[in-house]
Amino acid sequence: MKRRLFSILGCLMLASAFVALAPVVGAHAAVTGSITGVVANGTHQNAHVTGQKVILQRTDGKSTQDIATTVTDSSGRFTFGNLPVDSNAMYAAYTTFQGGLFSSQTVKLDGDTPAALQLTVYDTTNDDAHLRISVATLLVRQPRPVNGLIGIGEIITIENTDATAFVGTLTGDASKPMRLLRFATPPNASDLSLGIGFDGSLVVTTDKGFGSTATVPPGTTNFAFSIDIPYTGTAADLSFKPVYSAAQVMVLVPLDMFVDGRDFAAQGVVESLGSRYQVFTAGNVAADKQDSLRLTGLLEAGEKSYLDARALTIFALILALLALAALLLYLRRGNIATALGLIPATTPAGDGAGALLSNEANKLDAGEQQRLLNELLSLERAHAAGKLTEAEFKQRDRAIRQRLRAIMASERPTVEAVAKLAEAEQSARAGDEPVENADDEAREEAAPEQSSGGRR
């Protein structure tokens, strides 16, 4: 009994000691990691750079801060230790070399294996002769009619074909007082907001655009910014004038805007980030050459909105119910394109003609037709609201209807051919003699065009 009591007391003492030590053990349980890397000069076959100051930067998605500094050793290597491991934290190293700012890729720490960084620097120049734009993307946002402004977001991908890095500088010579990385903006643009690519650089604005002391290493670098452009009435002119030659310029426009492409070619519709945009492109644009397009059917500039959020919701529901009622009406009457007068209504035909028309109709591009129909209805609403002149409305209406007819005509036999085929089949059932010739003639006209001299 006494031995058993001592055994129980011993277990209790051991448990108490473990509980007492638990906070101490927990205090030393924080996981840390380390980062190692090398600074190499890409202009000189990645030769190691010694005595180079390197700064470590940490970001957790909410804030970014410099947390440590070191200097490379005789082999160009650097190390950062005792770094807290956090699943939300990312690390990167950067340095300043010959006036240019160079940074590494970002890494996460896992606490087991040191993370490795490659920090490449280049000899620098202020000569922009080797810079060009590989692609410029302009995203048009919805207009703000209260102040008559349209937001434009731009992503400019600049390619440096030299082995040295271009660095913008505020000093220059008599011919060019400032040697900056330059970006042109449309006349009267305002509210410049900078994004990626401009970190740590100085910016100088002018009436034609702005310049930056940003660094452009060999290869491609993305620069993003946004501006506002003014518009009056219900139309706006959007222009793009690259400082450097541009291999391609792409403009993305919301579907509810009417576009006169002018210098840009329409390329259809794309979907991005849950929204659909009309795409217009121009290729091989020379430096300082201005290309433009015109946006119409916008909300009247200066028009104030008197509807609050609740009223807008109710209004949207009413429009949805009206659209549903209209759709049901069209479905009861027949093809929606016929109801809108886009194609002639067909007369009752025989079984063969009806089957042919049905099979061909299934080949139509329903998505493109629906988009054009929606565009036509939007045009009608804009015209009814007095936002388009009569001449502009007729021009747009004619263009949309021609596009619809072209789509339908390219994928179905002509109405005349179908009618002849139906007449031939009805005559055949009546027992008329001349039916064979009429039937052959109709079938030849309804058939697709043959290669090497064939006919419809």
CORBELKA-V697388 format. One record per backbone hydrogen bond with DSSP energy under -0.5 kcal/mol. NH is the residue of the N-H (numbers start at 1). CO is the residue of the C=O. E is the energy in kcal/mol with one decimal. If there is no record, write none. Layout:
# CORBELKA-V697388
[[NH	CO	E] [NH	CO	E]]
This chain:
# CORBELKA-V697388
[[5	1	-2.0] [6	2	-2.2] [7	3	-1.9] [8	4	-2.1] [9	5	-2.6] [10	6	-2.2] [11	7	-1.8] [12	8	-2.2] [13	9	-2.3] [14	10	-2.1] [15	11	-2.4] [16	12	-2.4] [17	13	-2.2] [18	14	-2.1] [19	15	-2.4] [20	16	-2.3] [21	17	-2.0] [22	18	-1.3] [23	19	-0.6] [25	21	-2.4] [26	22	-2.8] [27	23	-2.0] [28	24	-0.8] [28	25	-0.9] [29	26	-1.5] [33	83	-2.7] [35	80	-3.0] [36	115	-2.9] [37	78	-2.1] [38	117	-1.2] [39	76	-2.5] [40	38	-0.6] [40	119	-2.0] [41	47	-2.8] [42	40	-0.8] [42	121	-3.1] [44	41	-1.0] [45	42	-0.7] [46	41	-1.4] [47	41	-1.1] [47	44	-1.0] [49	39	-2.4] [50	48	-0.6] [51	72	-1.2] [54	70	-3.0] [55	94	-2.6] [56	68	-3.0] [57	92	-3.3] [58	65	-2.9] [59	90	-2.3] [60	63	-1.6] [65	58	-2.5] [67	56	-2.4] [68	56	-1.1] [70	54	-2.5] [72	52	-1.9] [73	77	-2.1] [76	73	-2.1] [78	37	-2.3] [80	35	-3.0] [83	33	-2.8] [85	31	-2.0] [86	84	-0.6] [89	86	-1.4] [90	59	-2.7] [91	107	-2.7] [92	57	-2.0] [94	55	-2.2] [95	102	-2.6] [97	95	-0.5] [97	100	-2.6] [100	97	-2.2] [102	95	-2.7] [102	100	-0.5] [104	93	-2.7] [107	91	-2.4] [115	34	-2.5] [117	36	-2.1] [119	38	-2.1] [119	117	-0.6] [120	118	-0.7] [121	40	-2.9] [125	165	-2.3] [128	126	-0.6] [131	128	-1.7] [132	159	-1.7] [133	245	-3.0] [134	132	-0.6] [134	157	-2.2] [135	157	-1.0] [136	248	-2.1] [137	155	-2.4] [138	136	-0.5] [138	250	-3.1] [139	137	-0.5] [139	153	-3.2] [140	138	-0.6] [140	252	-2.8] [141	151	-2.6] [144	149	-3.4] [145	143	-0.7] [147	144	-0.9] [148	144	-1.0] [149	144	-1.6] [150	229	-2.3] [151	142	-0.5] [152	227	-2.9] [153	139	-2.5] [154	225	-3.1] [155	137	-2.3] [156	223	-3.2] [157	135	-2.5] [157	155	-0.6] [158	156	-0.8] [158	221	-2.6] [159	132	-3.3] [160	219	-3.2] [161	130	-2.1] [161	159	-0.6] [165	123	-2.9] [166	216	-2.4] [167	125	-2.5] [168	214	-1.8] [169	179	-3.0] [173	176	-1.6] [179	169	-1.3] [179	171	-0.6] [180	178	-0.8] [181	212	-2.9] [182	180	-0.6] [183	210	-2.7] [185	208	-1.9] [189	186	-1.6] [190	228	-2.3] [193	226	-2.3] [195	224	-2.9] [198	195	-1.2] [201	198	-1.9] [204	211	-2.6] [206	209	-3.3] [209	206	-0.5] [210	183	-2.5] [211	204	-3.0] [212	181	-2.0] [213	202	-2.0] [216	166	-3.1] [217	215	-0.5] [219	160	-2.3] [221	158	-2.2] [223	156	-2.1] [224	196	-2.1] [225	154	-2.1] [226	193	-2.2] [227	152	-2.3] [228	190	-2.6] [229	150	-2.4] [231	148	-1.9] [232	235	-0.8] [235	232	-1.6] [236	295	-2.5] [238	236	-0.5] [238	293	-2.7] [239	237	-0.5] [240	291	-2.9] [242	289	-0.6] [246	285	-3.0] [247	133	-2.9] [249	282	-2.8] [250	136	-3.2] [251	280	-3.0] [252	138	-3.0] [253	251	-0.5] [253	278	-2.5] [255	276	-0.8] [257	254	-1.5] [258	296	-2.0] [260	294	-2.8] [261	259	-0.8] [263	261	-0.5] [263	292	-1.9] [264	261	-2.6] [265	281	-2.9] [267	279	-3.3] [270	277	-2.3] [272	275	-3.2] [275	272	-1.9] [277	270	-2.8] [278	253	-3.6] [279	268	-2.5] [280	251	-2.1] [281	265	-2.3] [282	249	-2.1] [284	247	-2.3] [285	246	-2.5] [286	284	-0.6] [288	242	-3.7] [289	286	-1.9] [290	288	-0.5] [291	240	-2.4] [291	289	-0.5] [293	238	-2.2] [294	260	-2.3] [295	236	-3.3] [296	258	-2.9] [298	234	-2.4] [301	233	-2.4] [302	145	-4.3] [303	300	-1.9] [306	304	-0.6] [312	308	-2.5] [313	309	-1.9] [314	310	-2.3] [315	311	-2.5] [316	312	-2.4] [317	313	-2.1] [318	314	-2.2] [319	315	-2.3] [320	316	-2.2] [321	317	-2.3] [322	318	-2.5] [323	319	-2.6] [324	320	-2.2] [325	321	-2.5] [326	322	-2.5] [327	323	-2.3] [328	324	-2.4] [329	325	-2.1] [330	326	-2.4] [331	327	-2.5] [332	328	-1.9] [333	329	-1.8] [334	330	-2.2] [339	335	-2.1] [340	336	-1.7] [341	338	-1.3] [342	337	-2.8] [343	337	-0.6] [354	350	-2.6] [355	351	-2.4] [356	352	-2.2] [357	353	-2.6] [358	354	-2.1] [359	355	-2.7] [360	356	-2.4] [361	357	-2.0] [362	358	-1.3] [363	360	-1.5] [364	361	-1.3] [366	364	-1.4] [369	365	-2.3] [370	366	-2.5] [371	367	-1.9] [372	368	-2.2] [373	369	-2.5] [374	370	-2.6] [375	371	-2.2] [376	372	-2.2] [377	373	-2.4] [378	374	-2.4] [379	375	-1.9] [380	376	-2.0] [381	377	-2.1] [382	378	-2.5] [383	379	-2.3] [384	380	-2.5] [385	381	-1.9] [386	383	-1.4] [387	382	-2.6] [388	382	-0.5] [393	389	-2.8] [394	390	-2.5] [395	391	-2.1] [396	392	-2.4] [397	393	-2.9] [398	394	-2.5] [399	395	-2.1] [400	396	-2.4] [401	397	-2.3] [402	398	-2.1] [403	399	-1.9] [404	400	-2.2] [405	401	-2.6] [406	402	-2.2] [407	403	-2.0] [408	404	-2.3] [409	405	-3.1] [410	406	-1.7] [411	407	-0.6] [411	408	-0.9] [412	409	-0.6] [418	414	-2.1] [419	415	-2.5] [420	416	-2.4] [421	417	-2.2] [422	418	-2.4] [423	419	-2.4] [424	420	-2.4] [425	421	-2.1] [426	422	-2.2] [427	423	-2.2] [428	424	-2.1] [429	425	-1.7] [430	426	-1.2] [431	427	-0.7] [431	428	-0.8] [432	427	-1.8] [435	432	-0.5] [436	433	-1.0] [438	434	-1.5] [439	435	-2.9] [440	436	-2.8] [441	437	-2.7] [442	438	-2.4] [443	439	-2.5] [444	440	-2.6] [445	441	-1.9] [446	442	-2.0] [447	443	-1.6] [454	450	-0.8]]
